[in-house]
Amino acid sequence: MWPFSNRNDKRNHIGKRLIAGLIIGGAIGSIVGKKLMDEQEKNEDDLEKDEIEE
């Protein structure tokens, strides 16, 4: 009956939360990784400019 919770609902809920967490975590990791790569590329470009000037 619908007023009583089903045992499978709890397992299904945990699975949905796990999948959502993996997706959100992947998105955050992608953003942070992109920023770090851009920063590293900028530092390498600055070093090349300094070597050319010397």
DSSP file (Angstrom, degrees, kcal/mol; ACC not computed):
  #  RESIDUE AA STRUCTURE BP1 BP2  ACC     N-H-->O    O-->H-N    N-H-->O    O-->H-N    TCO  KAPPA ALPHA  PHI   PSI    X-CA   Y-CA   Z-CA
    1    1 A M    >         0   0    0      0, 0.0     3,-1.1     0, 0.0     0, 0.0   0.000 360.0 360.0 360.0 150.3    0.0    0.0    0.0
    2    2 A W  T 3   +     0   0    0      1,-0.2     4,-0.1     3,-0.0     0, 0.0   0.753 360.0  63.3 -68.5 -27.1    1.2    3.5   -0.8
    3    3 A P  T 3  S+     0   0    0      0, 0.0     2,-0.4     0, 0.0    -1,-0.2   0.767  95.5  72.2 -69.5 -18.8    1.4    5.0    2.8
    4    4 A F  S <  S-     0   0    0     -3,-1.1     2,-0.1     1,-0.0     0, 0.0  -0.786  88.4-120.1 -99.7 135.9    4.0    2.4    3.7
    5    5 A S        -     0   0    0     -2,-0.4     2,-0.3     1,-0.1    -1,-0.0  -0.396  21.3-130.1 -73.6 149.2    7.5    2.7    2.4
    6    6 A N    >>  -     0   0    0      1,-0.1     3,-1.0    -2,-0.1     4,-0.7  -0.756  12.7-129.2 -95.7 143.4    9.0   -0.1    0.3
    7    7 A R  H 3> S+     0   0    0     -2,-0.3     4,-1.1     1,-0.3     3,-0.5   0.822 107.8  59.2 -63.8 -30.8   12.4   -1.5    1.2
    8    8 A N  H 3> S+     0   0    0      1,-0.2     4,-2.6     2,-0.2    -1,-0.3   0.761  92.7  68.2 -69.8 -24.1   13.6   -1.1   -2.4
    9    9 A D  H <> S+     0   0    0     -3,-1.0     4,-2.4     1,-0.2    -1,-0.2   0.889  97.8  51.1 -62.9 -38.2   12.9    2.7   -2.3
   10   10 A K  H  X S+     0   0    0     -4,-0.7     4,-2.0    -3,-0.5    -1,-0.2   0.928 112.5  44.9 -65.8 -44.6   15.7    3.2    0.2
   11   11 A R  H  X S+     0   0    0     -4,-1.1     4,-2.0     1,-0.2    -2,-0.2   0.899 114.2  49.7 -65.4 -40.5   18.2    1.3   -2.0
   12   12 A N  H  X S+     0   0    0     -4,-2.6     4,-2.1     1,-0.2    -2,-0.2   0.880 109.0  52.5 -65.4 -38.7   17.0    3.1   -5.1
   13   13 A H  H  X S+     0   0    0     -4,-2.4     4,-2.2     2,-0.2    -1,-0.2   0.903 108.3  50.0 -65.0 -41.8   17.3    6.5   -3.4
   14   14 A I  H  X S+     0   0    0     -4,-2.0     4,-2.4     1,-0.2    -1,-0.2   0.903 109.9  51.8 -64.3 -40.2   20.9    5.8   -2.4
   15   15 A G  H  X S+     0   0    0     -4,-2.0     4,-2.4     1,-0.2    -2,-0.2   0.902 109.4  49.0 -62.7 -41.7   21.7    4.8   -6.0
   16   16 A K  H  X S+     0   0    0     -4,-2.1     4,-2.5     1,-0.2    -1,-0.2   0.903 111.9  48.8 -65.2 -40.7   20.2    8.0   -7.3
   17   17 A R  H  X S+     0   0    0     -4,-2.2     4,-2.4     2,-0.2    -2,-0.2   0.887 110.9  51.1 -66.2 -37.8   22.2   10.1   -4.8
   18   18 A L  H  X S+     0   0    0     -4,-2.4     4,-2.2     2,-0.2    -2,-0.2   0.931 112.0  45.6 -64.8 -45.9   25.4    8.3   -5.7
   19   19 A I  H  X S+     0   0    0     -4,-2.4     4,-2.2     2,-0.2    -2,-0.2   0.918 113.5  49.6 -64.2 -43.4   24.9    8.9   -9.4
   20   20 A A  H  X S+     0   0    0     -4,-2.5     4,-2.7     1,-0.2     5,-0.2   0.904 110.6  51.2 -62.2 -40.6   24.0   12.5   -8.9
   21   21 A G  H  X S+     0   0    0     -4,-2.4     4,-2.8     1,-0.2    -1,-0.2   0.892 109.2  49.9 -63.8 -40.0   27.1   13.0   -6.7
   22   22 A L  H  X S+     0   0    0     -4,-2.2     4,-2.2     2,-0.2    -1,-0.2   0.903 112.5  47.2 -65.2 -40.3   29.4   11.4   -9.3
   23   23 A I  H  X S+     0   0    0     -4,-2.2     4,-2.0     2,-0.2    -2,-0.2   0.941 115.8  43.8 -66.4 -46.7   28.0   13.7  -12.0
   24   24 A I  H  X S+     0   0    0     -4,-2.7     4,-2.4     1,-0.2    -2,-0.2   0.911 114.1  50.7 -65.6 -41.9   28.2   16.8   -9.9
   25   25 A G  H  X S+     0   0    0     -4,-2.8     4,-2.5    -5,-0.2    -1,-0.2   0.883 109.6  50.9 -63.2 -38.4   31.7   15.9   -8.7
   26   26 A G  H  X S+     0   0    0     -4,-2.2     4,-2.1    -5,-0.2    -1,-0.2   0.887 109.8  49.9 -65.1 -38.9   32.9   15.3  -12.2
   27   27 A A  H  X S+     0   0    0     -4,-2.0     4,-2.1     2,-0.2    -2,-0.2   0.923 112.2  46.8 -66.1 -43.5   31.6   18.7  -13.3
   28   28 A I  H  X S+     0   0    0     -4,-2.4     4,-2.5     1,-0.2     5,-0.2   0.918 112.3  50.7 -64.7 -42.5   33.4   20.4  -10.4
   29   29 A G  H  X S+     0   0    0     -4,-2.5     4,-2.5     1,-0.2    -1,-0.2   0.870 108.9  52.1 -61.9 -37.0   36.6   18.5  -11.1
   30   30 A S  H  X S+     0   0    0     -4,-2.1     4,-2.3     2,-0.2    -1,-0.2   0.912 110.6  47.1 -65.8 -42.7   36.4   19.5  -14.8
   31   31 A I  H  X S+     0   0    0     -4,-2.1     4,-2.1     2,-0.2    -2,-0.2   0.937 114.6  45.9 -65.1 -46.8   36.0   23.2  -13.9
   32   32 A V  H  X S+     0   0    0     -4,-2.5     4,-2.3     1,-0.2    -2,-0.2   0.918 113.1  50.5 -63.6 -43.2   38.9   23.1  -11.4
   33   33 A G  H  X S+     0   0    0     -4,-2.5     4,-2.5    -5,-0.2    -1,-0.2   0.894 108.8  51.7 -61.5 -40.5   41.1   21.2  -13.8
   34   34 A K  H  X S+     0   0    0     -4,-2.3     4,-2.4     2,-0.2    -1,-0.2   0.916 110.0  49.0 -62.7 -43.4   40.4   23.6  -16.6
   35   35 A K  H  X S+     0   0    0     -4,-2.1     4,-2.2     1,-0.2    -2,-0.2   0.901 111.9  48.9 -63.8 -40.6   41.3   26.6  -14.4
   36   36 A L  H  X S+     0   0    0     -4,-2.3     4,-2.4     2,-0.2    -2,-0.2   0.908 111.7  48.8 -66.2 -40.8   44.6   24.9  -13.3
   37   37 A M  H  X S+     0   0    0     -4,-2.5     4,-2.4     2,-0.2    -2,-0.2   0.905 111.4  49.6 -65.4 -40.4   45.5   24.1  -16.9
   38   38 A D  H  X S+     0   0    0     -4,-2.4     4,-2.1     2,-0.2    -1,-0.2   0.905 111.6  49.1 -63.5 -40.9   44.8   27.6  -18.0
   39   39 A E  H  X S+     0   0    0     -4,-2.2     4,-2.2     2,-0.2    -2,-0.2   0.906 111.6  48.5 -65.4 -41.6   46.9   29.0  -15.2
   40   40 A Q  H  X S+     0   0    0     -4,-2.4     4,-2.2     1,-0.2    -2,-0.2   0.903 110.8  50.7 -65.4 -40.7   49.8   26.6  -16.0
   41   41 A E  H  X S+     0   0    0     -4,-2.4     4,-2.1     2,-0.2    -1,-0.2   0.890 109.5  50.9 -63.7 -39.2   49.6   27.6  -19.7
   42   42 A K  H  X S+     0   0    0     -4,-2.1     4,-2.2     2,-0.2    -1,-0.2   0.909 109.8  50.0 -64.5 -42.2   49.7   31.3  -18.8
   43   43 A N  H  X S+     0   0    0     -4,-2.2     4,-2.0     1,-0.2    -2,-0.2   0.888 110.1  50.2 -64.7 -38.4   52.8   30.7  -16.6
   44   44 A E  H  X S+     0   0    0     -4,-2.2     4,-2.1     2,-0.2    -1,-0.2   0.889 110.0  50.5 -66.3 -38.6   54.6   28.8  -19.4
   45   45 A D  H  X S+     0   0    0     -4,-2.1     4,-2.1     2,-0.2    -2,-0.2   0.894 109.4  51.3 -65.5 -39.1   53.8   31.7  -21.8
   46   46 A D  H  X S+     0   0    0     -4,-2.2     4,-2.1     1,-0.2    -2,-0.2   0.897 109.3  50.4 -64.5 -39.8   55.2   34.2  -19.3
   47   47 A L  H  X S+     0   0    0     -4,-2.0     4,-2.1     1,-0.2    -1,-0.2   0.896 109.5  50.7 -65.4 -39.8   58.4   32.1  -19.0
   48   48 A E  H  X S+     0   0    0     -4,-2.1     4,-1.9     2,-0.2    -1,-0.2   0.888 109.7  50.4 -64.5 -39.1   58.8   32.0  -22.8
   49   49 A K  H  X S+     0   0    0     -4,-2.1     4,-2.0     1,-0.2    -2,-0.2   0.899 109.9  50.6 -65.5 -39.8   58.4   35.8  -23.0
   50   50 A D  H  X S+     0   0    0     -4,-2.1     4,-1.4     1,-0.2    -2,-0.2   0.891 110.1  49.9 -65.6 -38.2   61.0   36.3  -20.3
   51   51 A E  H  < S+     0   0    0     -4,-2.1    -1,-0.2     1,-0.2    -2,-0.2   0.871 110.4  50.1 -67.4 -36.1   63.5   34.0  -22.2
   52   52 A I  H  < S+     0   0    0     -4,-1.9    -1,-0.2     1,-0.2    -2,-0.2   0.889 108.9  52.0 -68.9 -38.8   62.9   35.8  -25.4
   53   53 A E  H  <        0   0    0     -4,-2.0    -1,-0.2     1,-0.3    -2,-0.2   0.805 360.0 360.0 -68.6 -29.3   63.5   39.2  -23.8
   54   54 A E     <        0   0    0     -4,-1.4    -1,-0.3    -5,-0.1    -2,-0.2   0.495 360.0 360.0 -79.2 360.0   66.8   38.1  -22.3
